[in-house]
Amino acid sequence: MPPRIETARLLLDPLRADDAAAVRNIVVQPNVGRMLFLFPANWSVTSAGTFIARWQDFDAGRYRLAIRHRGFLIGSVGVYRAEPAARPDIFYFLDPSAAGQGLATEAVSGFLGDVFDRLAPESIGADVFTDNPASARVLEKLGFLRHGHGMGQSAQRVEPAPVWLYRLSQADFGAMK
């Protein structure tokens, strides 16, 4: 069953085909897209629609939800687990017009409950480019611990860039509830 998560100010629900233009318009913004791994600057609405259709495998741990505020799509949050025994990783983005209001933290917090309930992992990971301190703060507010660093490639960066590696255990998440 696809998740539908309501928080104090947000609705998280499956991305739909008619969300393609809004998703595309957010991720092609240079200050957003360069912080993400997958989306080239010339990404099309057609490509966004295909992408949305591929990210609907809720039970296998490969899904993305829309972040909706006052009826408008303002971002997305998702999870990817390469195989059933693997640790899943989460990722998210928010339209800059919605930044600075605690909405990313609220969305990710609500989403984590679904991921832990649905997939029952021991921990969840996340990678953040080191020049994205706002995203790092979201993770740290939610109890993620930085456990290393690496290199990441964004479709909107010329070269690989350093990333911080984060992890949140199910026990730590449960203790925060």
KOLMI-964437 format. One record per residue: residue number from 0; residue in one letter; x, y negated, z of N, C-alpha, C in turn. Coordinates in Angstrom, 3 decimals. Example, Ala and Ser with C-alpha at 12.3 -4.5 7.8 and 13.67 -1.06 7.14 Angstrom:
% residues 2
+-----+-----+----------+----------+----------+----------+----------+----------+----------+----------+----------+
:   n : res :   n_east :  n_north :     n_up :  ca_east : ca_north :    ca_up :   c_east :  c_north :     c_up :
+-----+-----+----------+----------+----------+----------+----------+----------+----------+----------+----------+
:   0 :   A :   13.190 :    5.690 :    7.800 :   12.300 :    4.500 :    7.800 :   13.200 :    3.300 :    7.800 :
:   1 :   S :   12.850 :    2.250 :    7.080 :   13.670 :    1.060 :    7.140 :   12.900 :   -0.030 :    7.870 :
+-----+-----+----------+----------+----------+----------+----------+----------+----------+----------+----------+
//
This chain:
% residues 177
+-----+-----+----------+----------+----------+----------+----------+----------+----------+----------+----------+
:   n : res :   n_east :  n_north :     n_up :  ca_east : ca_north :    ca_up :   c_east :  c_north :     c_up :
+-----+-----+----------+----------+----------+----------+----------+----------+----------+----------+----------+
:   0 :   M :    0.842 :    1.177 :    0.000 :    0.000 :    0.000 :    0.000 :    0.890 :   -1.244 :    0.000 :
:   1 :   P :    0.703 :   -2.145 :   -0.932 :    1.509 :   -3.376 :   -0.953 :    1.274 :   -4.221 :    0.289 :
:   2 :   P :    2.323 :   -4.822 :    0.808 :    2.164 :   -5.640 :    2.011 :    1.485 :   -6.975 :    1.724 :
:   3 :   R :    0.774 :   -7.441 :    2.701 :    0.216 :   -8.795 :    2.726 :    0.480 :   -9.283 :    4.146 :
:   4 :   I :    1.375 :  -10.248 :    4.267 :    1.839 :  -10.706 :    5.570 :    1.427 :  -12.167 :    5.741 :
:   5 :   E :    0.735 :  -12.437 :    6.811 :    0.360 :  -13.811 :    7.114 :    1.134 :  -14.268 :    8.340 :
:   6 :   T :    1.787 :  -15.403 :    8.218 :    2.472 :  -16.021 :    9.344 :    1.682 :  -17.280 :    9.712 :
:   7 :   A :    2.190 :  -18.068 :   10.608 :    1.471 :  -19.275 :   11.032 :    1.153 :  -20.204 :    9.855 :
:   8 :   R :    2.093 :  -20.319 :    8.905 :    1.892 :  -21.268 :    7.807 :    1.967 :  -20.653 :    6.423 :
:   9 :   L :    2.297 :  -19.371 :    6.335 :    2.607 :  -18.775 :    5.037 :    1.814 :  -17.506 :    4.774 :
:  10 :   L :    1.701 :  -17.200 :    3.504 :    1.204 :  -15.907 :    3.051 :    2.316 :  -15.286 :    2.216 :
:  11 :   L :    2.692 :  -14.061 :    2.556 :    3.639 :  -13.284 :    1.766 :    2.841 :  -12.154 :    1.138 :
:  12 :   D :    2.819 :  -12.116 :   -0.184 :    2.098 :  -11.063 :   -0.878 :    2.840 :  -10.729 :   -2.168 :
:  13 :   P :    2.486 :   -9.621 :   -2.819 :    3.230 :   -9.218 :   -4.011 :    3.232 :  -10.299 :   -5.095 :
:  14 :   L :    4.372 :  -10.454 :   -5.726 :    4.450 :  -11.338 :   -6.881 :    3.529 :  -10.809 :   -7.969 :
:  15 :   R :    2.910 :  -11.721 :   -8.694 :    1.993 :  -11.376 :   -9.785 :    2.562 :  -11.905 :  -11.097 :
:  16 :   A :    2.057 :  -11.380 :  -12.182 :    2.504 :  -11.819 :  -13.507 :    2.335 :  -13.326 :  -13.675 :
:  17 :   D :    1.255 :  -13.885 :  -13.128 :    1.043 :  -15.324 :  -13.298 :    1.943 :  -16.179 :  -12.402 :
:  18 :   D :    2.812 :  -15.546 :  -11.609 :    3.822 :  -16.270 :  -10.825 :    5.110 :  -16.503 :  -11.620 :
:  19 :   A :    5.220 :  -15.915 :  -12.790 :    6.484 :  -15.930 :  -13.533 :    7.009 :  -17.345 :  -13.772 :
:  20 :   A :    6.177 :  -18.255 :  -14.199 :    6.655 :  -19.611 :  -14.486 :    7.146 :  -20.302 :  -13.218 :
:  21 :   A :    6.430 :  -20.141 :  -12.130 :    6.841 :  -20.786 :  -10.870 :    8.159 :  -20.205 :  -10.361 :
:  22 :   V :    8.315 :  -18.875 :  -10.422 :    9.572 :  -18.250 :  -10.001 :   10.711 :  -18.770 :  -10.867 :
:  23 :   R :   10.508 :  -18.750 :  -12.163 :   11.537 :  -19.224 :  -13.095 :   11.922 :  -20.669 :  -12.798 :
:  24 :   N :   10.938 :  -21.523 :  -12.559 :   11.217 :  -22.940 :  -12.331 :   12.029 :  -23.178 :  -11.062 :
:  25 :   I :   11.888 :  -22.307 :  -10.082 :   12.681 :  -22.449 :   -8.858 :   14.111 :  -21.975 :   -9.085 :
:  26 :   V :   14.285 :  -20.763 :   -9.640 :   15.625 :  -20.169 :   -9.694 :   16.541 :  -20.776 :  -10.750 :
:  27 :   V :   16.000 :  -21.512 :  -11.712 :   16.892 :  -22.149 :  -12.693 :   17.398 :  -23.503 :  -12.209 :
:  28 :   Q :   16.910 :  -23.979 :  -11.069 :   17.462 :  -25.198 :  -10.503 :   18.894 :  -24.894 :  -10.065 :
:  29 :   P :   19.880 :  -25.667 :  -10.507 :   21.279 :  -25.337 :  -10.196 :   21.579 :  -25.177 :   -8.712 :
:  30 :   N :   20.976 :  -25.998 :   -7.860 :   21.265 :  -25.887 :   -6.423 :   20.614 :  -24.653 :   -5.801 :
:  31 :   V :   19.698 :  -24.008 :   -6.489 :   19.103 :  -22.752 :   -6.034 :   19.807 :  -21.581 :   -6.712 :
:  32 :   G :   19.832 :  -21.606 :   -8.031 :   20.339 :  -20.477 :   -8.808 :   21.777 :  -20.104 :   -8.504 :
:  33 :   R :   22.610 :  -21.068 :   -8.197 :   24.012 :  -20.731 :   -7.913 :   24.184 :  -20.027 :   -6.576 :
:  34 :   M :   23.153 :  -20.067 :   -5.739 :   23.188 :  -19.363 :   -4.451 :   22.600 :  -17.955 :   -4.545 :
:  35 :   L :   22.103 :  -17.609 :   -5.722 :   21.490 :  -16.305 :   -5.966 :   22.377 :  -15.500 :   -6.895 :
:  36 :   F :   22.175 :  -14.209 :   -6.933 :   23.052 :  -13.342 :   -7.710 :   22.557 :  -13.095 :   -9.130 :
:  37 :   L :   21.264 :  -13.067 :   -9.358 :   20.719 :  -12.465 :  -10.582 :   20.248 :  -13.390 :  -11.690 :
:  38 :   F :   20.030 :  -14.643 :  -11.443 :   19.255 :  -15.461 :  -12.361 :   20.110 :  -16.459 :  -13.142 :
:  39 :   P :   20.272 :  -16.259 :  -14.456 :   21.036 :  -17.214 :  -15.259 :   20.279 :  -18.531 :  -15.424 :
:  40 :   A :   20.993 :  -19.576 :  -15.719 :   20.401 :  -20.907 :  -15.859 :   19.391 :  -20.972 :  -17.001 :
:  41 :   N :   19.541 :  -20.128 :  -17.993 :   18.627 :  -20.141 :  -19.138 :   17.563 :  -19.044 :  -19.052 :
:  42 :   W :   17.292 :  -18.552 :  -17.862 :   16.313 :  -17.487 :  -17.644 :   14.945 :  -17.945 :  -18.134 :
:  43 :   S :   14.248 :  -17.091 :  -18.852 :   12.965 :  -17.462 :  -19.458 :   11.787 :  -16.999 :  -18.611 :
:  44 :   V :   10.628 :  -17.552 :  -18.887 :    9.400 :  -17.128 :  -18.223 :    9.106 :  -15.675 :  -18.581 :
:  45 :   T :    9.371 :  -15.274 :  -19.811 :    9.177 :  -13.882 :  -20.225 :   10.069 :  -12.957 :  -19.399 :
:  46 :   S :   11.335 :  -13.333 :  -19.224 :   12.252 :  -12.536 :  -18.398 :   11.772 :  -12.481 :  -16.950 :
:  47 :   A :   11.239 :  -13.580 :  -16.456 :   10.716 :  -13.603 :  -15.090 :    9.540 :  -12.640 :  -14.961 :
:  48 :   G :    8.672 :  -12.599 :  -15.947 :    7.544 :  -11.671 :  -15.913 :    7.991 :  -10.218 :  -15.900 :
:  49 :   T :    8.986 :   -9.894 :  -16.715 :    9.535 :   -8.540 :  -16.742 :   10.169 :   -8.203 :  -15.399 :
:  50 :   F :   10.906 :   -9.145 :  -14.861 :   11.558 :   -8.982 :  -13.558 :   10.517 :   -8.693 :  -12.470 :
:  51 :   I :    9.452 :   -9.472 :  -12.420 :    8.405 :   -9.288 :  -11.412 :    7.819 :   -7.882 :  -11.511 :
:  52 :   A :    7.548 :   -7.424 :  -12.717 :    6.960 :   -6.088 :  -12.904 :    7.880 :   -4.983 :  -12.386 :
:  53 :   R :    9.196 :   -5.168 :  -12.509 :   10.161 :   -4.145 :  -12.068 :   10.325 :   -4.101 :  -10.551 :
:  54 :   W :    9.936 :   -5.148 :   -9.854 :   10.164 :   -5.232 :   -8.404 :    8.879 :   -4.986 :   -7.615 :
:  55 :   Q :    8.251 :   -3.853 :   -7.878 :    6.987 :   -3.527 :   -7.216 :    6.995 :   -2.133 :   -6.600 :
:  56 :   D :    8.155 :   -1.576 :   -6.292 :    8.250 :   -0.218 :   -5.760 :    8.303 :   -0.277 :   -4.235 :
:  57 :   F :    7.138 :   -0.439 :   -3.621 :    7.049 :   -0.729 :   -2.190 :    7.538 :    0.406 :   -1.300 :
:  58 :   D :    7.247 :    1.637 :   -1.659 :    7.637 :    2.755 :   -0.802 :    9.101 :    3.140 :   -0.951 :
:  59 :   A :    9.700 :    2.868 :   -2.100 :   11.102 :    3.215 :   -2.314 :   12.050 :    2.146 :   -1.771 :
:  60 :   G :   11.520 :    0.983 :   -1.423 :   12.384 :   -0.062 :   -0.870 :   12.976 :   -0.968 :   -1.924 :
:  61 :   R :   12.202 :   -1.266 :   -2.950 :   12.626 :   -2.196 :   -4.005 :   11.424 :   -3.072 :   -4.318 :
:  62 :   Y :   11.265 :   -4.135 :   -3.534 :   10.123 :   -5.004 :   -3.777 :   10.425 :   -6.443 :   -3.375 :
:  63 :   R :    9.679 :   -7.330 :   -3.992 :    9.748 :   -8.757 :   -3.710 :    8.346 :   -9.261 :   -3.444 :
:  64 :   L :    8.250 :  -10.168 :   -2.518 :    6.981 :  -10.808 :   -2.229 :    7.078 :  -12.292 :   -2.532 :
:  65 :   A :    5.945 :  -12.855 :   -2.913 :    5.852 :  -14.304 :   -3.068 :    5.766 :  -14.919 :   -1.679 :
:  66 :   I :    6.343 :  -16.085 :   -1.531 :    6.145 :  -16.906 :   -0.336 :    5.203 :  -18.024 :   -0.774 :
:  67 :   R :    4.009 :  -18.018 :   -0.203 :    3.001 :  -19.012 :   -0.583 :    2.697 :  -19.919 :    0.608 :
:  68 :   H :    2.651 :  -21.202 :    0.312 :    2.359 :  -22.219 :    1.328 :    1.258 :  -23.105 :    0.763 :
:  69 :   R :    0.159 :  -23.159 :    1.484 :   -0.997 :  -23.964 :    1.040 :   -1.438 :  -23.583 :   -0.378 :
:  70 :   G :   -1.335 :  -22.292 :   -0.685 :   -1.794 :  -21.789 :   -1.973 :   -0.788 :  -21.861 :   -3.101 :
:  71 :   F :    0.377 :  -22.432 :   -2.874 :    1.389 :  -22.581 :   -3.918 :    2.578 :  -21.664 :   -3.661 :
:  72 :   L :    3.111 :  -21.090 :   -4.713 :    4.325 :  -20.282 :   -4.602 :    5.503 :  -21.221 :   -4.356 :
:  73 :   I :    6.200 :  -21.018 :   -3.239 :    7.342 :  -21.873 :   -2.908 :    8.642 :  -21.074 :   -2.835 :
:  74 :   G :    8.570 :  -19.758 :   -3.049 :    9.776 :  -18.949 :   -2.984 :    9.447 :  -17.476 :   -3.040 :
:  75 :   S :   10.456 :  -16.682 :   -2.724 :   10.302 :  -15.235 :   -2.739 :   11.240 :  -14.619 :   -1.713 :
:  76 :   V :   10.838 :  -13.471 :   -1.205 :   11.661 :  -12.695 :   -0.296 :   11.557 :  -11.251 :   -0.752 :
:  77 :   G :   12.668 :  -10.525 :   -0.707 :   12.648 :   -9.153 :   -1.194 :   13.644 :   -8.271 :   -0.484 :
:  78 :   V :   13.556 :   -6.995 :   -0.829 :   14.438 :   -5.982 :   -0.255 :   14.834 :   -5.012 :   -1.364 :
:  79 :   Y :   16.034 :   -4.483 :   -1.239 :   16.510 :   -3.468 :   -2.167 :   17.264 :   -2.411 :   -1.376 :
:  80 :   R :   16.863 :   -1.165 :   -1.587 :   17.562 :   -0.030 :   -0.994 :   17.953 :    0.879 :   -2.146 :
:  81 :   A :   19.249 :    1.099 :   -2.334 :   19.756 :    1.849 :   -3.483 :   19.296 :    3.306 :   -3.478 :
:  82 :   E :   19.205 :    3.896 :   -2.305 :   18.757 :    5.290 :   -2.182 :   18.110 :    5.439 :   -0.812 :
:  83 :   P :   17.322 :    6.507 :   -0.610 :   16.550 :    6.625 :    0.637 :   17.356 :    6.523 :    1.927 :
:  84 :   A :   18.568 :    7.003 :    1.946 :   19.362 :    6.959 :    3.180 :   20.203 :    5.693 :    3.304 :
:  85 :   A :   20.215 :    4.864 :    2.275 :   21.068 :    3.670 :    2.281 :   20.455 :    2.550 :    3.119 :
:  86 :   R :   21.327 :    1.678 :    3.624 :   20.871 :    0.483 :    4.337 :   20.278 :   -0.489 :    3.313 :
:  87 :   P :   19.071 :   -0.971 :    3.540 :   18.508 :   -1.952 :    2.602 :   19.109 :   -3.336 :    2.831 :
:  88 :   D :   19.105 :   -4.122 :    1.781 :   19.533 :   -5.513 :    1.847 :   18.341 :   -6.406 :    1.519 :
:  89 :   I :   18.250 :   -7.528 :    2.209 :   17.194 :   -8.490 :    1.910 :   17.798 :   -9.701 :    1.215 :
:  90 :   F :   16.926 :  -10.452 :    0.558 :   17.321 :  -11.670 :   -0.140 :   16.096 :  -12.558 :   -0.233 :
:  91 :   Y :   16.323 :  -13.827 :   -0.413 :   15.219 :  -14.778 :   -0.415 :   15.671 :  -16.057 :   -1.084 :
:  92 :   F :   14.693 :  -16.828 :   -1.548 :   14.957 :  -18.182 :   -2.034 :   13.721 :  -19.022 :   -1.781 :
:  93 :   L :   13.957 :  -20.302 :   -1.710 :   12.894 :  -21.256 :   -1.428 :   13.092 :  -22.467 :   -2.327 :
:  94 :   D :   12.013 :  -23.011 :   -2.817 :   12.080 :  -24.238 :   -3.603 :   12.652 :  -25.343 :   -2.706 :
:  95 :   P :   13.595 :  -26.129 :   -3.210 :   14.177 :  -27.196 :   -2.384 :   13.143 :  -28.174 :   -1.828 :
:  96 :   S :   12.014 :  -28.340 :   -2.505 :   10.987 :  -29.257 :   -1.990 :   10.365 :  -28.744 :   -0.688 :
:  97 :   A :   10.548 :  -27.458 :   -0.385 :   10.009 :  -26.869 :    0.845 :   11.081 :  -26.668 :    1.912 :
:  98 :   A :   12.308 :  -27.069 :    1.624 :   13.415 :  -26.846 :    2.554 :   13.318 :  -27.770 :    3.765 :
:  99 :   G :   13.974 :  -27.343 :    4.842 :   14.086 :  -28.175 :    6.031 :   12.869 :  -28.176 :    6.934 :
: 100 :   Q :   11.922 :  -27.265 :    6.698 :   10.699 :  -27.211 :    7.497 :   10.581 :  -25.908 :    8.290 :
: 101 :   G :   11.623 :  -25.079 :    8.247 :   11.573 :  -23.797 :    8.935 :   10.795 :  -22.727 :    8.189 :
: 102 :   L :   10.420 :  -22.987 :    6.950 :    9.612 :  -22.038 :    6.193 :   10.392 :  -20.794 :    5.788 :
: 103 :   A :   11.662 :  -20.944 :    5.454 :   12.471 :  -19.769 :    5.096 :   12.606 :  -18.853 :    6.307 :
: 104 :   T :   12.884 :  -19.413 :    7.469 :   13.007 :  -18.603 :    8.681 :   11.686 :  -17.900 :    8.982 :
: 105 :   E :   10.596 :  -18.594 :    8.855 :    9.278 :  -18.010 :    9.103 :    8.986 :  -16.875 :    8.124 :
: 106 :   A :    9.293 :  -17.088 :    6.849 :    9.038 :  -16.063 :    5.839 :    9.898 :  -14.823 :    6.063 :
: 107 :   V :   11.184 :  -15.024 :    6.285 :   12.090 :  -13.887 :    6.472 :   11.732 :  -13.131 :    7.742 :
: 108 :   S :   11.379 :  -13.835 :    8.791 :   10.992 :  -13.180 :   10.037 :    9.780 :  -12.276 :    9.817 :
: 109 :   G :    8.763 :  -12.786 :    9.159 :    7.586 :  -11.974 :    8.878 :    7.900 :  -10.791 :    7.987 :
: 110 :   F :    8.754 :  -11.003 :    7.027 :    9.129 :   -9.953 :    6.086 :    9.914 :   -8.837 :    6.772 :
: 111 :   L :   10.792 :   -9.199 :    7.689 :   11.608 :   -8.188 :    8.371 :   10.756 :   -7.157 :    9.094 :
: 112 :   G :    9.676 :   -7.593 :    9.703 :    8.789 :   -6.653 :   10.379 :    8.258 :   -5.608 :    9.421 :
: 113 :   D :    7.869 :   -6.035 :    8.217 :    7.376 :   -5.090 :    7.216 :    8.468 :   -4.128 :    6.778 :
: 114 :   V :    9.663 :   -4.641 :    6.543 :   10.768 :   -3.780 :    6.081 :   11.115 :   -2.742 :    7.138 :
: 115 :   F :   11.231 :   -3.162 :    8.393 :   11.544 :   -2.191 :    9.444 :   10.420 :   -1.165 :    9.599 :
: 116 :   D :    9.171 :   -1.592 :    9.513 :    8.042 :   -0.656 :    9.639 :    7.945 :    0.277 :    8.434 :
: 117 :   R :    8.079 :   -0.251 :    7.247 :    7.864 :    0.514 :    6.015 :    9.028 :    1.457 :    5.720 :
: 118 :   L :   10.259 :    0.980 :    5.874 :   11.433 :    1.758 :    5.462 :   12.164 :    2.416 :    6.628 :
: 119 :   A :   11.912 :    1.964 :    7.843 :   12.531 :    2.505 :    9.066 :   14.054 :    2.627 :    8.993 :
: 120 :   P :   14.735 :    1.599 :    8.530 :   16.202 :    1.673 :    8.504 :   16.781 :    1.409 :    9.890 :
: 121 :   E :   18.011 :    1.873 :   10.104 :   18.707 :    1.535 :   11.351 :   19.118 :    0.068 :   11.361 :
: 122 :   S :   19.412 :   -0.459 :   10.154 :   19.795 :   -1.866 :   10.044 :   19.454 :   -2.376 :    8.656 :
: 123 :   I :   19.459 :   -3.703 :    8.543 :   19.213 :   -4.393 :    7.279 :   20.395 :   -5.323 :    7.048 :
: 124 :   G :   20.849 :   -5.413 :    5.815 :   21.963 :   -6.281 :    5.471 :   21.523 :   -7.481 :    4.664 :
: 125 :   A :   22.418 :   -8.449 :    4.559 :   22.219 :   -9.631 :    3.722 :   23.593 :  -10.212 :    3.410 :
: 126 :   D :   23.727 :  -10.765 :    2.218 :   24.951 :  -11.461 :    1.801 :   24.589 :  -12.920 :    1.531 :
: 127 :   V :   25.467 :  -13.828 :    1.928 :   25.233 :  -15.253 :    1.732 :   26.524 :  -15.887 :    1.226 :
: 128 :   F :   26.428 :  -16.644 :    0.136 :   27.603 :  -17.387 :   -0.313 :   28.040 :  -18.336 :    0.804 :
: 129 :   T :   29.335 :  -18.438 :    1.025 :   29.845 :  -19.234 :    2.149 :   29.563 :  -20.723 :    2.005 :
: 130 :   D :   29.230 :  -21.165 :    0.792 :   28.872 :  -22.575 :    0.616 :   27.352 :  -22.783 :    0.715 :
: 131 :   N :   26.676 :  -21.846 :    1.381 :   25.237 :  -21.936 :    1.609 :   24.945 :  -21.826 :    3.115 :
: 132 :   P :   25.394 :  -22.798 :    3.909 :   25.226 :  -22.703 :    5.357 :   23.768 :  -22.690 :    5.803 :
: 133 :   A :   22.857 :  -23.278 :    5.039 :   21.451 :  -23.262 :    5.435 :   20.919 :  -21.831 :    5.456 :
: 134 :   S :   21.284 :  -21.037 :    4.465 :   20.845 :  -19.648 :    4.424 :   21.488 :  -18.843 :    5.550 :
: 135 :   A :   22.744 :  -19.113 :    5.829 :   23.414 :  -18.435 :    6.949 :   22.701 :  -18.751 :    8.263 :
: 136 :   R :   22.267 :  -19.997 :    8.435 :   21.542 :  -20.379 :    9.665 :   20.219 :  -19.622 :    9.782 :
: 137 :   V :   19.529 :  -19.421 :    8.664 :   18.282 :  -18.647 :    8.696 :   18.561 :  -17.261 :    9.267 :
: 138 :   L :   19.566 :  -16.591 :    8.733 :   19.885 :  -15.241 :    9.196 :   20.297 :  -15.234 :   10.664 :
: 139 :   E :   21.131 :  -16.166 :   11.051 :   21.619 :  -16.195 :   12.427 :   20.491 :  -16.484 :   13.418 :
: 140 :   K :   19.531 :  -17.347 :   13.051 :   18.376 :  -17.607 :   13.914 :   17.569 :  -16.333 :   14.150 :
: 141 :   L :   17.588 :  -15.442 :   13.171 :   16.795 :  -14.214 :   13.255 :   17.566 :  -13.049 :   13.860 :
: 142 :   G :   18.790 :  -13.310 :   14.326 :   19.552 :  -12.282 :   15.020 :   20.553 :  -11.519 :   14.173 :
: 143 :   F :   20.681 :  -11.860 :   12.899 :   21.702 :  -11.214 :   12.063 :   23.078 :  -11.591 :   12.584 :
: 144 :   L :   23.981 :  -10.640 :   12.559 :   25.367 :  -10.870 :   12.960 :   26.267 :  -10.793 :   11.744 :
: 145 :   R :   27.181 :  -11.738 :   11.664 :   28.162 :  -11.717 :   10.570 :   29.176 :  -10.636 :   10.890 :
: 146 :   H :   29.393 :   -9.731 :    9.951 :   30.314 :   -8.623 :   10.213 :   31.437 :   -8.524 :    9.190 :
: 147 :   G :   31.528 :   -9.466 :    8.302 :   32.618 :   -9.416 :    7.340 :   32.421 :  -10.431 :    6.241 :
: 148 :   H :   33.274 :  -10.306 :    5.249 :   33.190 :  -11.193 :    4.093 :   33.569 :  -10.395 :    2.844 :
: 149 :   G :   33.236 :  -10.943 :    1.720 :   33.536 :  -10.298 :    0.450 :   33.447 :  -11.319 :   -0.660 :
: 150 :   M :   33.265 :  -10.843 :   -1.860 :   33.106 :  -11.706 :   -3.025 :   31.787 :  -11.350 :   -3.693 :
: 151 :   G :   31.111 :  -12.370 :   -4.178 :   29.845 :  -12.164 :   -4.865 :   29.847 :  -12.881 :   -6.198 :
: 152 :   Q :   29.083 :  -12.364 :   -7.126 :   28.983 :  -12.973 :   -8.447 :   27.567 :  -13.475 :   -8.659 :
: 153 :   S :   27.438 :  -14.738 :   -8.948 :   26.154 :  -15.332 :   -9.296 :   26.118 :  -15.534 :  -10.800 :
: 154 :   A :   24.963 :  -15.313 :  -11.390 :   24.801 :  -15.546 :  -12.827 :   24.951 :  -17.032 :  -13.170 :
: 155 :   Q :   24.917 :  -17.904 :  -12.157 :   25.067 :  -19.335 :  -12.407 :   26.396 :  -19.899 :  -11.900 :
: 156 :   R :   27.349 :  -19.036 :  -11.647 :   28.699 :  -19.468 :  -11.274 :   29.674 :  -18.891 :  -12.285 :
: 157 :   V :   30.707 :  -19.630 :  -12.574 :   31.703 :  -19.182 :  -13.547 :   32.549 :  -18.049 :  -12.980 :
: 158 :   E :   32.910 :  -18.154 :  -11.728 :   33.799 :  -17.176 :  -11.087 :   33.114 :  -16.544 :   -9.877 :
: 159 :   P :   33.567 :  -15.370 :   -9.468 :   33.085 :  -14.826 :   -8.192 :   33.400 :  -15.810 :   -7.067 :
: 160 :   A :   32.573 :  -15.781 :   -6.029 :   32.738 :  -16.705 :   -4.911 :   32.638 :  -15.924 :   -3.599 :
: 161 :   P :   33.239 :  -16.448 :   -2.528 :   33.198 :  -15.741 :   -1.245 :   31.792 :  -15.694 :   -0.652 :
: 162 :   V :   31.498 :  -14.559 :   -0.033 :   30.231 :  -14.370 :    0.663 :   30.505 :  -13.881 :    2.081 :
: 163 :   W :   29.576 :  -14.204 :    2.973 :   29.572 :  -13.635 :    4.308 :   28.618 :  -12.455 :    4.291 :
: 164 :   L :   28.967 :  -11.404 :    4.985 :   28.144 :  -10.205 :    5.077 :   27.477 :  -10.184 :    6.447 :
: 165 :   Y :   26.180 :   -9.983 :    6.454 :   25.395 :   -9.976 :    7.685 :   24.684 :   -8.637 :    7.849 :
: 166 :   R :   24.368 :   -8.331 :    9.099 :   23.616 :   -7.116 :    9.415 :   22.738 :   -7.391 :   10.634 :
: 167 :   L :   21.524 :   -6.811 :   10.597 :   20.597 :   -6.876 :   11.723 :   20.151 :   -5.459 :   12.022 :
: 168 :   S :   20.385 :   -5.013 :   13.249 :   19.961 :   -3.666 :   13.631 :   18.483 :   -3.678 :   14.006 :
: 169 :   Q :   17.871 :   -2.525 :   13.867 :   16.470 :   -2.397 :   14.257 :   16.321 :   -2.686 :   15.746 :
: 170 :   A :   17.265 :   -2.239 :   16.568 :   17.210 :   -2.481 :   18.009 :   17.255 :   -3.978 :   18.312 :
: 171 :   D :   18.156 :   -4.708 :   17.636 :   18.247 :   -6.157 :   17.869 :   16.985 :   -6.875 :   17.409 :
: 172 :   F :   16.428 :   -6.435 :   16.289 :   15.189 :   -7.048 :   15.811 :   14.049 :   -6.785 :   16.788 :
: 173 :   G :   13.954 :   -5.555 :   17.266 :   12.915 :   -5.204 :   18.232 :   13.035 :   -5.987 :   19.535 :
: 174 :   A :   14.262 :   -6.264 :   19.950 :   14.486 :   -7.015 :   21.187 :   14.058 :   -8.467 :   21.046 :
: 175 :   M :   14.033 :   -8.979 :   19.814 :   13.662 :  -10.378 :   19.581 :   12.149 :  -10.584 :   19.547 :
: 176 :   K :   11.403 :   -9.507 :   19.346 :    9.942 :   -9.652 :   19.221 :    9.312 :  -10.127 :   20.501 :
+-----+-----+----------+----------+----------+----------+----------+----------+----------+----------+----------+
//
